[in-house]
Amino acid sequence: MSAEERRHPAAFPLDDRAVYDAYVAGRQSAALTVGVRVGLFDALDRGPLDVQTVAANFGFSLRGARSLLVALRAMGVLLDEDGAYRLSPEAGAYLVTGRPGSLVGLIELEMEHFLSPAALLEALQKDDSSAYGDADPWQAHERDPEAAARFTAAMHSVSGRPAAGFAEVAPLSGVTRLLDVGGGSGALSLASAAAHADLTCTVWDLQVVCDLAREYASEVGLEGRVETLPGDMWNDDFPSGHDAVLLSQILHDWSHEQGRQLLDKAFACLPSGGLVLIHEKLVNANGGPLANALVNLDMLVWTKGQQYSASELEQMLEETGFEDVHCQPSAGYWSVVWARKP
């Protein structure tokens, strides 16, 4: 029997790698975040670099540079060709600043808001958002435009590919006016308007966020078809005059009861035949996939919510009065759930 075949000592017949791999996985997020913060992936996009050059260019020790590059290579983010490191195709697509669909903004947020064991323990005990201490995140963003800009950039970063999938899958043919509730940067509205020439979208969010959304719309030449309207989804009725309401990554921020309140408002503002669309990372009956289940931990720190299953959303929609509920995977871990008002 070879050493490769004999992996388990007789005294320990169960393999420990599943547990150990889960323990050590957090190092991957740390490595990605450091690479993003210092601009490593942007530099490698311009051409391959060896260990010595990386150490010199970024102020790392030689040992530090080697450790980071080896880890990123093992993660599949970098490729090594005779000692020169270059980006994998996926890293080139999603880890370079300014590239459509780049996740740089999302990863950058980890530098200040990394989900450490201490932060998770506090959130588990507190049962309320703790990302900004005792402050409500949305109120904190109203008071601090820079924090709002960082958070909105992160959400815009993670939304590029899902937004494109949403625009392809969602039943938007025949929809002329879409209300994007808490629409943030307007990523889904921008993708939807680009894909459907007869569609006009309204990003309805806090004033500080609307200012940012207008900039994103202007950058891609859609400011005429992706409008903004300041408002508060808790203290205001949903604006009328739309035949579809979009709740993208909104319901997972709140409790089931609060989610029902938002769906009630959506129902009230829609005409008969109007459409409500929910865009979320859903969990299945077994709680997976793992990536979506782990977002529950982020929700503990950032919000009052949790990740939903398709059946939970269907029940909430039908209890609100919507009918003809559908669910369709869109991109990656994302899905679209929609229903109509009778």
Secondary structure, 3 states (H helix, E strand, C coil): CCCCCCCCCCCCCCCCHHHHHHHHCHHHHHHHHHHHHHCHHHHHHCCCEEHHHHHHHHCCCHHHHHHHHHHHHHCCCEEEECCEEEECHHHHHHCCCCCCCCCHHHHHCHHHHCCCHHHHHHHHHHCCCCCECCECHHHHHHHCHHHHHHHHHHHHHHHHHHHHHHHHHCCCCCCCEEEEECCCCCHHHHHHHHHCCCCEEEEEECHHHHHHHHHHHHHCCCCCCEEEEECCCCCCCCCCCCCEEEEECCHHHCCHHHHHHHHHHHHHHCCCCCEEEEEEECECCCCCCHHHHHHHHHHHHHCCCCCCEHHHHHHHHHHHCCEEEEEEECCCCEEEEEEECC
